[in-house]
Each structure stands twice: as structure tokens, then as C-alpha cells.
Amino acid sequence: MPIWFIGNFAARLLLSIVLMSCKHQEIQLSKQQIKYKADSIFNVRVNELTNAAAEDLDRRSAIEVKAKADSIVEAYSKTHSIVPVDTITQ
């Protein structure tokens, strides 16, 4: 027997074993089971998104609040003739 025939036969045998072992059996779920699974997936995802949003808020607020505060102080000092603190300490 040629070697390619043995390899081909082995590949076909392995493929047939794999395909037979992967029989697809449908599992019937009740509406209550489907709702439970959907709710659990939803709750996990909501918690992940909430945690990610909280981390993003912490990271961004440290950057953006300072910039906004500086902008407000600058605008206020221009309209009310207040000397900025930076120039007093120099």
C-alpha cells in the first residue's frame, strides 16, 4: 500500500470520528430558563460596563475638572479684574 493511501485513510477515519462525536442535540429550554440565562448575561455585562464607566470617570475627571476650573477662573478674573494667584507668588 502506498504511504499517501495510509495517510489519507487515517485522515478520513479521524474526521469521521470527530464528526460522529460532535452530534448536535438540541436542548429545549423553558421561557423561565431562557429569561434566567438572558438576565444573568445582561447583569454581568451591565456590571462590567458600570465598572468601566466608573474607571473612565475617575481617569477623566482628574484631567478635565482641572482644565474647566482653570478656564472658569481665567474668565472670571478677566471680567472682575482679579490678579491670578500665579503672578502674586512670583
KOLVO-767169 format. One record per residue: residue number from 1; x, y, z of N, C-alpha, C, O, CB in turn. Coordinates in pm, whole numbers, plus 50000, padded with zeros to 5 digits. Atoms other than C-alpha are relative to their C-alpha. Glycine has a CB too. Layout:
<recs>
nr,n_u,n_v,n_w,ca_u,ca_v,ca_w,c_u,c_v,c_w,o_u,o_v,o_w,cb_u,cb_v,cb_w
NUM,X,Y,Z,X,Y,Z,X,Y,Z,X,Y,Z,X,Y,Z
...
</recs>
This chain:
<recs>
nr,n_u,n_v,n_w,ca_u,ca_v,ca_w,c_u,c_v,c_w,o_u,o_v,o_w,cb_u,cb_v,cb_w
1,50082,49883,50000,50000,50000,50000,50088,50125,50000,50186,50132,50074,49906,49999,50120
2,49923,49877,50000,50131,50346,49918,49980,50080,50129,49876,50068,50195,49962,50086,49879
3,50005,49922,49875,50205,50584,50206,49888,50103,49995,49822,50126,50096,50134,50070,50026
4,50105,49899,50009,49966,50851,50076,49864,49940,50027,49776,50008,50079,50002,50066,49862
5,50128,50066,49975,49681,50598,50092,49978,49983,50150,49867,50004,50199,49995,49864,49929
6,50011,50020,49855,49752,50522,50459,49971,50133,50070,49887,50139,50160,50130,49938,50057
7,50024,49868,49942,49769,50894,50544,49861,50051,49970,49796,50109,50057,50102,50099,49947
8,50133,49959,50040,49451,50963,50351,49894,49924,50079,49796,49982,50125,49980,49979,49849
9,50093,50083,49923,49272,50675,50522,49995,50045,50145,49887,50053,50204,50042,49852,49991
10,49994,49957,49860,49389,50791,50866,49930,50134,50017,49861,50156,50117,50146,50010,50048
11,50065,49869,49992,49271,51145,50795,49849,49985,49992,49775,50051,50065,50051,50093,49888
12,50145,50022,50012,48929,51022,50685,49943,49934,50124,49833,49968,50168,49970,49915,49877
13,50045,50066,49878,48900,50796,50987,49990,50100,50115,49892,50100,50189,50094,49885,50037
14,49999,49899,49894,48991,51080,51222,49887,50099,49980,49820,50137,50077,50135,50074,50004
15,50108,49907,50030,48748,51315,51050,49864,49939,50033,49779,50007,50091,50004,50041,49854
16,50129,50063,49971,48462,51065,51077,49979,49984,50151,49867,49998,50199,49992,49863,49931
17,50013,50011,49854,48534,51008,51448,49964,50134,50061,49879,50143,50149,50132,49947,50063
18,50029,49866,49948,48534,51381,51515,49858,50040,49967,49788,50092,50054,50098,50103,49942
19,50135,49962,50039,48212,51436,51321,49894,49921,50076,49789,49975,50112,49981,49981,49851
20,50097,50081,49926,48035,51149,51497,49996,50039,50147,49891,50026,50211,50034,49851,49986
21,49999,49963,49859,48142,51273,51838,49936,50136,50023,49904,50171,50137,50142,50000,50054
22,50057,49866,49987,48003,51620,51769,49854,50002,49961,49809,50094,49893,50078,50099,49914
23,50143,50002,50031,47640,51521,51739,49934,50118,50068,49956,50145,50186,49935,49865,50044
24,50068,49882,49947,47425,51826,51785,49864,49957,50055,49777,49911,49982,49984,50109,49890
25,50127,50033,49938,47147,51767,52031,49940,50130,50054,50002,50199,50135,50018,49894,50113
26,50065,49879,49953,46902,52048,52088,49950,49981,50142,49897,49876,50177,49884,50039,49908
27,50050,50001,49863,46820,52129,52445,49882,50095,50003,49894,50213,49969,50112,50041,50104
28,50118,49918,49991,46471,52255,52499,50002,50077,50133,50012,50017,50240,49872,49914,49988
29,50003,49915,49880,46459,52548,52742,49862,50059,50016,49796,50094,49918,50107,50112,49992
30,50129,49935,49974,46150,52682,52906,50020,50151,49993,50133,50200,49992,49943,49957,50140
31,49992,49854,50004,46068,53051,52889,50069,50054,50125,50143,50152,50119,49861,50062,49986
32,49939,49957,49875,46172,53083,53251,50152,49979,49997,50226,50064,50046,49938,49924,50120
33,49857,50026,50010,46513,52925,53183,50068,50098,49905,50178,50146,49931,50025,49856,49954
34,49946,49904,50096,46568,53149,52881,50010,50138,50065,50111,50207,50051,49912,50007,49873
35,49999,49870,49933,46473,53455,53086,50111,50006,50104,50179,50108,50117,49864,50028,50066
36,49894,50004,49899,46709,53350,53366,50138,50015,49936,50221,50091,49985,49992,49868,50080
37,49870,49992,50067,47001,53300,53126,50024,50139,49942,50133,50194,49953,50009,49894,49888
38,49987,49866,50058,46934,53629,52948,50025,50104,50109,50109,50192,50092,49873,50037,49920
39,49981,49905,49890,46907,53817,53278,50139,49989,50060,50201,50090,50094,49896,49978,50107
40,49868,50017,49941,47229,53668,53411,50108,50056,49907,50203,50119,49954,50028,49852,50030
41,49905,49943,50096,47418,53759,53092,49991,50152,50003,50093,50221,50002,49974,49947,49856
42,50022,49856,49997,47266,54107,53100,50060,50062,50125,50127,50165,50117,49850,50032,49992
43,49948,49945,49874,47355,54162,53467,50153,50001,50003,50214,50097,50052,49946,49921,50118
44,49854,50004,50005,47715,54055,53415,50052,50112,49911,50147,50182,49947,50050,49862,49948
45,49955,49896,50095,47751,54287,53116,49978,50139,50056,50063,50227,50040,49927,49985,49866
46,50027,49869,49940,47588,54579,53298,50104,50032,50108,50152,50145,50116,49857,50005,50060
47,49898,49978,49897,47828,54534,53591,50135,50033,49938,50205,50121,49987,50013,49877,50090
48,49874,49972,50069,48126,54526,53353,50001,50142,49945,50099,50215,49960,50024,49899,49887
49,50008,49866,50056,48008,54843,53179,50000,50107,50108,50061,50213,50091,49875,50013,49914
50,50002,49905,49889,47938,55018,53510,50140,50019,50058,50181,50131,50084,49904,49954,50109
51,49863,49990,49948,48286,54938,53639,50091,50074,49902,50172,50156,49944,50057,49860,50028
52,49918,49932,50101,48446,55052,53312,49968,50149,49997,50058,50232,49982,49977,49938,49862
53,50040,49859,50000,48246,55376,53323,50054,50072,50123,50097,50187,50114,49847,50014,49993
54,49947,49939,49878,48349,55443,53683,50150,50024,49990,50200,50129,50032,49969,49911,50121
55,49855,49982,50019,48716,55390,53598,50028,50114,49902,50118,50194,49924,50064,49870,49948
56,49982,49894,50098,48684,55616,53295,49968,50137,50062,50038,50235,50036,49910,49976,49877
57,50035,49875,49934,48514,55883,53505,50111,50046,50093,50147,50164,50092,49870,49984,50079
58,49890,49964,49911,48791,55874,53765,50120,50053,49923,50181,50153,49961,50042,49880,50084
59,49884,49961,50081,49059,55899,53499,49977,50135,49932,50066,50220,49930,50031,49892,49895
60,50028,49877,50074,48890,56176,53302,49974,50119,50090,50011,50231,50056,49882,49980,49910
61,50032,49885,49915,48771,56387,53592,50126,50066,50054,50128,50187,50074,49911,49956,50116
62,49874,49942,49954,49127,56434,53717,50058,50094,49894,50122,50193,49928,50102,49890,50035
63,49947,49919,50109,49216,56578,53377,49906,50116,49967,49949,50231,49957,50023,49914,49875
64,50095,49900,50051,48900,56762,53276,49956,50102,50104,49933,50218,50070,49880,49930,49945
65,50046,49905,49898,48799,56918,53606,50102,50112,50018,50064,50228,50031,49976,49929,50135
66,49897,49898,49985,49132,57099,53640,49996,50098,49883,50005,50219,49904,50139,49934,50008
67,50007,49912,50117,49106,57235,53285,49878,50090,50006,49887,50209,49975,49998,49917,49871
68,50122,49919,49989,48748,57351,53341,50014,50105,50110,49975,50220,50091,49877,49910,50028
69,49983,49905,49889,48834,57512,53676,50094,50113,49959,50068,50229,49988,50055,49927,50125
70,49907,49897,50046,49130,57694,53522,49932,50095,49902,49954,50216,49906,50122,49935,49934
71,50072,49919,50097,48908,57815,53239,49902,50094,50069,49891,50211,50031,49927,49910,49900
72,50097,49918,49927,48641,57941,53480,50072,50110,50076,50028,50225,50075,49916,49914,50096
73,49924,49900,49923,48897,58118,53699,50055,50107,49906,50051,50226,49938,50115,49933,50078
74,49945,49905,50096,49057,58279,53395,49892,50095,49947,49913,50216,49939,50066,49926,49883
75,50110,49917,50049,48723,58401,53258,49950,50095,50109,49920,50211,50081,49885,49913,49949
76,50046,49917,49889,48617,58531,53599,50100,50112,50029,50061,50227,50052,49978,49915,50127
77,49899,49898,49969,48946,58711,53656,50007,50107,49892,50039,50222,49921,50137,49934,50017
78,50002,49899,50106,48921,58884,53317,49885,50097,50017,49899,50216,49990,49991,49933,49863
79,50118,49912,49987,48574,59018,53392,49999,50077,50131,49930,50179,50140,49874,49918,49989
80,50004,49936,49869,48642,59114,53757,50133,50062,50042,50149,50098,50158,49956,49900,50103
81,49869,49940,49975,48999,59247,53735,50068,49942,50123,50115,50016,50210,49986,50149,50016
82,49933,50069,49889,49139,58988,53975,50136,49953,49950,50146,49899,49840,49915,49880,50055
83,49867,50043,50037,49511,58919,53969,50011,49850,50025,49980,49804,50135,50108,50079,50078
84,49985,50145,49979,49582,58548,53916,50101,49968,50110,50196,50043,50130,50042,49933,49869
85,49914,50042,49890,49748,58365,54205,50142,49975,49951,50237,50000,50024,49943,49874,50067
86,49868,50030,50055,50038,58262,53981,50090,50124,49998,50210,50116,50026,49987,49943,49857
87,49917,49878,50011,50153,58622,53935,50032,50061,50136,50129,50136,50148,49928,50105,49913
88,49973,49946,49866,50134,58707,54307,50120,49933,50061,50200,50000,50127,49878,49982,50090
89,49892,50072,49935,50377,58437,54413,50134,50020,49932,50236,49977,49986,49968,49855,50005
90,49873,49984,50072,50643,58534,54158,50078,50119,50045,50186,50145,49993,49977,50010,49854
</recs>
